[in-house]
């Protein structure tokens, strides 16, 4: 009887902590990230990412422009946080191009061609939340893009 009581109590604590994490710790709301990059290899790039995260699902729009492409390209990424293990979220997501653009210089177009490659590859990336509070989230996109990204919470939908 004691072991049954301990087992039930352990399950209540375990599932309660999962629910607490899902509803109170996991990010939700509107988040914006803006990246300006200037390198010798790729030239100058500007990437704006807008995210809506709600109930374990997300929808993001990625606006990218820079040297090597003509104009701006737009991608949409939708999906959900499928698993959480060792501090990492595995995403089930689908990245689709909304507005493609012409490549002027293939040697400088790596940021854009990497997104096109991810559209074709259709894999489930992993991200790690390094820091989170009510206003900002810092995530490590190590497996996906090999850099960290800072998102600011927006007070309303953009």
C-alpha positions as CSV (number, residue, x, y, z in Angstrom):
1,X,0.0,0.0,0.0
2,X,2.9,2.4,0.8
3,X,4.5,1.8,-2.6
4,X,1.2,2.4,-4.4
5,X,0.8,5.7,-2.5
6,X,4.4,6.7,-3.3
7,X,3.9,5.8,-6.9
8,X,0.7,7.8,-7.3
9,X,2.2,10.8,-5.5
10,X,5.3,10.6,-7.7
11,X,3.1,10.6,-10.8
12,X,1.2,13.6,-9.6
13,X,4.4,15.5,-9.1
14,X,5.8,14.4,-12.4
15,X,2.8,15.3,-14.5
16,X,2.2,18.5,-12.5
17,X,5.7,19.6,-13.3
18,X,5.2,18.9,-17.0
19,X,2.0,20.9,-17.0
20,X,3.7,23.7,-15.1
21,X,6.6,23.8,-17.5
22,X,4.2,23.8,-20.5
23,X,1.9,26.6,-19.3
24,X,4.1,28.8,-17.2
25,X,7.8,28.3,-18.2
26,X,7.6,27.6,-22.0
27,X,7.5,30.8,-24.0
28,X,4.2,32.0,-25.5
29,X,3.2,35.2,-27.3
30,X,4.7,37.2,-30.1
31,X,8.5,37.4,-30.5
32,X,10.6,39.3,-32.9
33,X,14.3,38.8,-33.8
34,X,16.4,41.0,-36.1
35,X,19.9,40.1,-37.3
36,X,22.3,42.2,-39.2
37,X,25.3,40.3,-40.5
38,X,28.3,41.6,-42.4
39,X,31.1,39.1,-43.3
40,X,33.8,38.9,-45.9
41,X,32.3,35.6,-47.3
42,X,28.7,36.6,-47.5
43,X,28.6,40.4,-47.5
44,X,25.8,42.3,-45.7
45,X,22.6,40.6,-44.7
46,X,19.4,41.5,-42.8
47,X,17.1,38.8,-41.4
48,X,13.9,39.7,-39.6
49,X,12.0,36.8,-37.8
50,X,8.5,37.2,-36.4
51,X,7.2,34.3,-34.2
52,X,3.9,33.5,-32.6
53,X,4.2,30.8,-30.0
54,X,1.0,29.4,-28.3
55,X,0.1,26.1,-26.6
56,X,3.3,24.3,-27.8
57,X,2.8,25.4,-31.5
58,X,4.5,28.1,-33.4
59,X,4.3,30.1,-36.7
60,X,7.2,32.2,-37.9
61,X,7.8,34.4,-40.8
62,X,11.4,35.0,-41.9
63,X,12.3,38.0,-44.1
64,X,15.7,37.9,-45.6
65,X,17.6,40.3,-47.8
66,X,21.3,40.8,-48.6
67,X,24.2,40.6,-51.0
68,X,23.9,37.8,-53.5
69,X,20.1,38.0,-54.0
70,X,17.8,40.4,-55.7
71,X,15.3,41.9,-53.3
72,X,13.7,40.2,-50.3
73,X,12.7,36.6,-49.8
74,X,10.1,35.5,-47.3
75,X,9.7,32.1,-45.7
76,X,7.1,30.7,-43.3
77,X,7.9,28.1,-40.7
78,X,5.1,26.4,-38.8
79,X,5.0,23.5,-36.4
80,X,5.1,22.4,-32.8
81,X,7.5,21.6,-30.0
82,X,7.4,17.8,-30.1
83,X,9.8,16.8,-27.3
84,X,11.8,18.3,-24.5
85,X,14.9,16.4,-23.4
86,X,18.2,17.5,-21.8
87,X,17.3,21.1,-22.1
88,X,16.6,20.9,-25.9
89,X,13.3,21.1,-27.7
90,X,12.9,19.0,-30.8
91,X,10.7,20.8,-33.4
92,X,8.3,19.2,-35.8
93,X,8.2,22.0,-38.4
94,X,7.6,22.7,-42.0
95,X,9.5,25.6,-43.7
96,X,8.0,26.8,-47.0
97,X,9.1,29.7,-49.3
98,X,6.4,32.4,-49.6
99,X,8.4,34.7,-51.8
100,X,11.5,33.5,-53.5
101,X,14.0,35.8,-55.2
102,X,16.7,35.6,-57.9
103,X,20.3,34.8,-56.9
104,X,22.8,37.4,-58.3
105,X,26.0,36.0,-56.8
106,X,26.0,32.4,-55.6
107,X,29.2,33.0,-53.6
108,X,27.5,35.6,-51.4
109,X,24.1,34.0,-51.2
110,X,24.8,31.3,-48.5
111,X,22.2,32.7,-46.0
112,X,19.5,32.5,-48.6
113,X,20.6,29.1,-50.1
114,X,20.8,27.6,-46.6
115,X,17.1,28.4,-46.1
116,X,16.3,26.9,-49.5
117,X,18.2,23.8,-48.6
118,X,16.2,23.5,-45.3
119,X,13.0,23.7,-47.3
120,X,14.1,20.6,-49.4
121,X,15.6,18.7,-46.4
122,X,12.5,19.0,-44.2
123,X,14.2,17.9,-41.0
124,X,13.1,18.3,-37.4
125,X,15.7,20.7,-35.9
126,X,16.6,21.0,-32.2
127,X,16.8,24.2,-30.3
128,X,18.0,25.0,-26.8
129,X,16.6,27.8,-24.7
130,X,19.6,29.4,-23.0
131,X,17.7,32.2,-21.3
132,X,14.0,33.1,-20.9
133,X,12.1,35.7,-19.0
134,X,8.8,37.5,-19.7
135,X,10.5,39.9,-22.2
136,X,13.2,38.0,-24.0
137,X,14.3,34.5,-25.1
138,X,17.8,33.5,-26.2
139,X,18.0,30.3,-28.1
140,X,20.9,28.2,-29.4
141,X,20.3,27.1,-33.0
142,X,23.5,25.1,-32.9
143,X,22.4,22.1,-34.9
144,X,20.4,24.3,-37.3
145,X,22.4,27.4,-38.0
146,X,25.3,27.4,-35.5
147,X,24.5,30.6,-33.8
148,X,22.5,32.1,-30.9
149,X,19.4,34.2,-31.5
150,X,17.8,36.8,-29.3
151,X,14.0,37.3,-29.5
152,X,12.2,40.2,-27.9
153,X,8.6,39.8,-26.8
154,X,6.3,42.1,-28.7
155,X,3.2,43.5,-26.9
156,X,0.9,42.6,-29.8
157,X,0.7,40.8,-33.1
158,X,2.8,42.5,-35.7
